[in-house]
């Protein structure tokens, strides 16, 4: 089974998402969004931009 995005409303009423690996472990979380549509756009952005993203080491 592949990983999945979970979209949910937090206790403050904001929309958030988390990316879970196939073993159920949370491997990424999104920020708080005012609307469901904005959170869905955040998911789409991760799907689009992470696919070929390189790993870059930074100081600090």
Chimera marker file (.cmm) of the C-alpha trace (Angstrom):
<marker_set name="trace">
<marker id="1" x="0.000" y="0.000" z="0.000" r="1" g="1" b="0" radius="0.5"/>
<marker id="2" x="1.251" y="3.479" z="-0.838" r="1" g="1" b="0" radius="0.5"/>
<marker id="3" x="1.379" y="6.383" z="1.566" r="1" g="1" b="0" radius="0.5"/>
<marker id="4" x="-1.600" y="8.699" z="1.881" r="1" g="1" b="0" radius="0.5"/>
<marker id="5" x="-2.525" y="12.270" z="2.714" r="1" g="1" b="0" radius="0.5"/>
<marker id="6" x="-5.027" y="12.755" z="5.530" r="1" g="1" b="0" radius="0.5"/>
<marker id="7" x="-7.013" y="15.999" z="5.524" r="1" g="1" b="0" radius="0.5"/>
<marker id="8" x="-8.625" y="17.023" z="8.813" r="1" g="1" b="0" radius="0.5"/>
<marker id="9" x="-9.921" y="19.904" z="10.914" r="1" g="1" b="0" radius="0.5"/>
<marker id="10" x="-7.935" y="20.649" z="14.079" r="1" g="1" b="0" radius="0.5"/>
<marker id="11" x="-9.296" y="21.716" z="17.486" r="1" g="1" b="0" radius="0.5"/>
<marker id="12" x="-9.057" y="25.391" z="16.476" r="1" g="1" b="0" radius="0.5"/>
<marker id="13" x="-11.232" y="24.769" z="13.410" r="1" g="1" b="0" radius="0.5"/>
<marker id="14" x="-8.361" y="25.084" z="10.911" r="1" g="1" b="0" radius="0.5"/>
<marker id="15" x="-7.733" y="22.595" z="8.124" r="1" g="1" b="0" radius="0.5"/>
<marker id="16" x="-4.504" y="20.618" z="8.158" r="1" g="1" b="0" radius="0.5"/>
<marker id="17" x="-3.008" y="17.650" z="6.384" r="1" g="1" b="0" radius="0.5"/>
<marker id="18" x="-0.490" y="14.989" z="7.217" r="1" g="1" b="0" radius="0.5"/>
<marker id="19" x="1.314" y="12.545" z="4.979" r="1" g="1" b="0" radius="0.5"/>
<marker id="20" x="1.463" y="9.005" z="6.312" r="1" g="1" b="0" radius="0.5"/>
<marker id="21" x="3.774" y="6.261" z="5.088" r="1" g="1" b="0" radius="0.5"/>
<marker id="22" x="2.351" y="2.856" z="4.231" r="1" g="1" b="0" radius="0.5"/>
<marker id="23" x="3.194" y="1.673" z="7.770" r="1" g="1" b="0" radius="0.5"/>
<marker id="24" x="1.022" y="4.454" z="9.277" r="1" g="1" b="0" radius="0.5"/>
<marker id="25" x="3.900" y="6.646" z="10.455" r="1" g="1" b="0" radius="0.5"/>
<marker id="26" x="3.426" y="10.402" z="9.964" r="1" g="1" b="0" radius="0.5"/>
<marker id="27" x="6.270" y="11.609" z="7.751" r="1" g="1" b="0" radius="0.5"/>
<marker id="28" x="5.128" y="15.169" z="6.991" r="1" g="1" b="0" radius="0.5"/>
<marker id="29" x="2.580" y="17.689" z="8.231" r="1" g="1" b="0" radius="0.5"/>
<marker id="30" x="1.118" y="20.804" z="6.681" r="1" g="1" b="0" radius="0.5"/>
<marker id="31" x="0.470" y="24.206" z="8.195" r="1" g="1" b="0" radius="0.5"/>
<marker id="32" x="-2.952" y="25.424" z="9.357" r="1" g="1" b="0" radius="0.5"/>
<marker id="33" x="-5.250" y="26.592" z="6.550" r="1" g="1" b="0" radius="0.5"/>
<marker id="34" x="-8.402" y="28.689" z="6.800" r="1" g="1" b="0" radius="0.5"/>
<marker id="35" x="-10.308" y="26.646" z="4.221" r="1" g="1" b="0" radius="0.5"/>
<marker id="36" x="-10.499" y="23.066" z="3.031" r="1" g="1" b="0" radius="0.5"/>
<marker id="37" x="-9.729" y="24.216" z="-0.522" r="1" g="1" b="0" radius="0.5"/>
<marker id="38" x="-6.522" y="25.905" z="0.646" r="1" g="1" b="0" radius="0.5"/>
<marker id="39" x="-5.422" y="22.724" z="2.442" r="1" g="1" b="0" radius="0.5"/>
<marker id="40" x="-6.178" y="20.693" z="-0.690" r="1" g="1" b="0" radius="0.5"/>
<marker id="41" x="-4.012" y="23.127" z="-2.670" r="1" g="1" b="0" radius="0.5"/>
<marker id="42" x="-1.242" y="22.575" z="-0.107" r="1" g="1" b="0" radius="0.5"/>
<marker id="43" x="-1.463" y="18.825" z="-0.700" r="1" g="1" b="0" radius="0.5"/>
<marker id="44" x="-1.334" y="19.342" z="-4.473" r="1" g="1" b="0" radius="0.5"/>
<marker id="45" x="1.714" y="21.568" z="-4.059" r="1" g="1" b="0" radius="0.5"/>
<marker id="46" x="3.569" y="18.892" z="-2.096" r="1" g="1" b="0" radius="0.5"/>
<marker id="47" x="2.619" y="16.254" z="-4.661" r="1" g="1" b="0" radius="0.5"/>
<marker id="48" x="3.872" y="18.454" z="-7.506" r="1" g="1" b="0" radius="0.5"/>
<marker id="49" x="7.009" y="19.919" z="-5.957" r="1" g="1" b="0" radius="0.5"/>
<marker id="50" x="8.337" y="16.970" z="-3.960" r="1" g="1" b="0" radius="0.5"/>
<marker id="51" x="8.345" y="14.427" z="-6.780" r="1" g="1" b="0" radius="0.5"/>
<marker id="52" x="11.757" y="15.364" z="-8.163" r="1" g="1" b="0" radius="0.5"/>
<marker id="53" x="13.103" y="17.514" z="-5.351" r="1" g="1" b="0" radius="0.5"/>
<marker id="54" x="16.792" y="17.054" z="-4.567" r="1" g="1" b="0" radius="0.5"/>
<marker id="55" x="18.181" y="16.637" z="-1.059" r="1" g="1" b="0" radius="0.5"/>
<marker id="56" x="20.293" y="19.653" z="-0.108" r="1" g="1" b="0" radius="0.5"/>
<marker id="57" x="22.433" y="19.805" z="3.025" r="1" g="1" b="0" radius="0.5"/>
<marker id="58" x="22.348" y="23.127" z="4.879" r="1" g="1" b="0" radius="0.5"/>
<marker id="59" x="24.297" y="24.476" z="7.836" r="1" g="1" b="0" radius="0.5"/>
<marker id="60" x="22.726" y="24.841" z="11.178" r="1" g="1" b="0" radius="0.5"/>
<link id1="1" id2="2" r="1" g="1" b="0" radius="0.2"/>
<link id1="2" id2="3" r="1" g="1" b="0" radius="0.2"/>
<link id1="3" id2="4" r="1" g="1" b="0" radius="0.2"/>
<link id1="4" id2="5" r="1" g="1" b="0" radius="0.2"/>
<link id1="5" id2="6" r="1" g="1" b="0" radius="0.2"/>
<link id1="6" id2="7" r="1" g="1" b="0" radius="0.2"/>
<link id1="7" id2="8" r="1" g="1" b="0" radius="0.2"/>
<link id1="8" id2="9" r="1" g="1" b="0" radius="0.2"/>
<link id1="9" id2="10" r="1" g="1" b="0" radius="0.2"/>
<link id1="10" id2="11" r="1" g="1" b="0" radius="0.2"/>
<link id1="11" id2="12" r="1" g="1" b="0" radius="0.2"/>
<link id1="12" id2="13" r="1" g="1" b="0" radius="0.2"/>
<link id1="13" id2="14" r="1" g="1" b="0" radius="0.2"/>
<link id1="14" id2="15" r="1" g="1" b="0" radius="0.2"/>
<link id1="15" id2="16" r="1" g="1" b="0" radius="0.2"/>
<link id1="16" id2="17" r="1" g="1" b="0" radius="0.2"/>
<link id1="17" id2="18" r="1" g="1" b="0" radius="0.2"/>
<link id1="18" id2="19" r="1" g="1" b="0" radius="0.2"/>
<link id1="19" id2="20" r="1" g="1" b="0" radius="0.2"/>
<link id1="20" id2="21" r="1" g="1" b="0" radius="0.2"/>
<link id1="21" id2="22" r="1" g="1" b="0" radius="0.2"/>
<link id1="22" id2="23" r="1" g="1" b="0" radius="0.2"/>
<link id1="23" id2="24" r="1" g="1" b="0" radius="0.2"/>
<link id1="24" id2="25" r="1" g="1" b="0" radius="0.2"/>
<link id1="25" id2="26" r="1" g="1" b="0" radius="0.2"/>
<link id1="26" id2="27" r="1" g="1" b="0" radius="0.2"/>
<link id1="27" id2="28" r="1" g="1" b="0" radius="0.2"/>
<link id1="28" id2="29" r="1" g="1" b="0" radius="0.2"/>
<link id1="29" id2="30" r="1" g="1" b="0" radius="0.2"/>
<link id1="30" id2="31" r="1" g="1" b="0" radius="0.2"/>
<link id1="31" id2="32" r="1" g="1" b="0" radius="0.2"/>
<link id1="32" id2="33" r="1" g="1" b="0" radius="0.2"/>
<link id1="33" id2="34" r="1" g="1" b="0" radius="0.2"/>
<link id1="34" id2="35" r="1" g="1" b="0" radius="0.2"/>
<link id1="35" id2="36" r="1" g="1" b="0" radius="0.2"/>
<link id1="36" id2="37" r="1" g="1" b="0" radius="0.2"/>
<link id1="37" id2="38" r="1" g="1" b="0" radius="0.2"/>
<link id1="38" id2="39" r="1" g="1" b="0" radius="0.2"/>
<link id1="39" id2="40" r="1" g="1" b="0" radius="0.2"/>
<link id1="40" id2="41" r="1" g="1" b="0" radius="0.2"/>
<link id1="41" id2="42" r="1" g="1" b="0" radius="0.2"/>
<link id1="42" id2="43" r="1" g="1" b="0" radius="0.2"/>
<link id1="43" id2="44" r="1" g="1" b="0" radius="0.2"/>
<link id1="44" id2="45" r="1" g="1" b="0" radius="0.2"/>
<link id1="45" id2="46" r="1" g="1" b="0" radius="0.2"/>
<link id1="46" id2="47" r="1" g="1" b="0" radius="0.2"/>
<link id1="47" id2="48" r="1" g="1" b="0" radius="0.2"/>
<link id1="48" id2="49" r="1" g="1" b="0" radius="0.2"/>
<link id1="49" id2="50" r="1" g="1" b="0" radius="0.2"/>
<link id1="50" id2="51" r="1" g="1" b="0" radius="0.2"/>
<link id1="51" id2="52" r="1" g="1" b="0" radius="0.2"/>
<link id1="52" id2="53" r="1" g="1" b="0" radius="0.2"/>
<link id1="53" id2="54" r="1" g="1" b="0" radius="0.2"/>
<link id1="54" id2="55" r="1" g="1" b="0" radius="0.2"/>
<link id1="55" id2="56" r="1" g="1" b="0" radius="0.2"/>
<link id1="56" id2="57" r="1" g="1" b="0" radius="0.2"/>
<link id1="57" id2="58" r="1" g="1" b="0" radius="0.2"/>
<link id1="58" id2="59" r="1" g="1" b="0" radius="0.2"/>
<link id1="59" id2="60" r="1" g="1" b="0" radius="0.2"/>
</marker_set>
